[in-house]
């Protein structure tokens, strides 16, 4: 229709925060832990076969650990959200006037004049009282709500992908240069992961890449030192 305002559609990255956090954490942990494990075992002068088997075992154990840990953690968050919503539902049933005043006070605190804040609070409570209180009082929204199974699957899958990268290098490379190749390429993988996560989330690329590479390099250095020390003692 001529002259009619077009609908303004926005796409925000905050909706990605749940799966993005789990996926980045899983991939980062997969690269760092598996590469560190391989470098540490290689520093202890283990055979090529032992190094690869250790990497495979680390991949399997790490993926299951990430899935279980993420599921339990996020499920605890989901249980807390459900308990808070149940309590809020009870309060709305037992004392709707007090809940209306509470919501009005929230909007006044955000800058609305009191009469307008009361009008907005009444309108929202008529439309969806629990949803209004969940969002504005408890800070629970659809985009940020806990999804345990989604987080567990994302963590396990991303850990497997991340761990497969240094493991693949260890599989291909044999000889005294194995630890160097695994460490160097893992740093590259971590930098690429940090840059990709930053671009997906809309943040600055260089600081994100720098953080993950720094901590990854530190982890590999520590485990290499531990492996070399164990080898000399043994």
Secondary structure, DSSP 8 states (H G I E B T S, - for coil): -TT---------GGGGHHHHHHHHHHHHHHHHHHHHHHHHHHHTT--HHHHHHHHHHHHHHHHHHHHHHHHHHHHHHHHHHHHHHHHHHHHHHH-HHHHHHHHHHHHHHTT--HHHHHHHHHHHHHHHHHHHHHHHTS---TTT---HHHHHHHHHHHHHHHHHHHHHHHHH--STTHHHHHHHHHHHHHHHHHHHHHHHHTS-HHHHHHHHHHHHHHHHHHHHHHHHHHHHH-
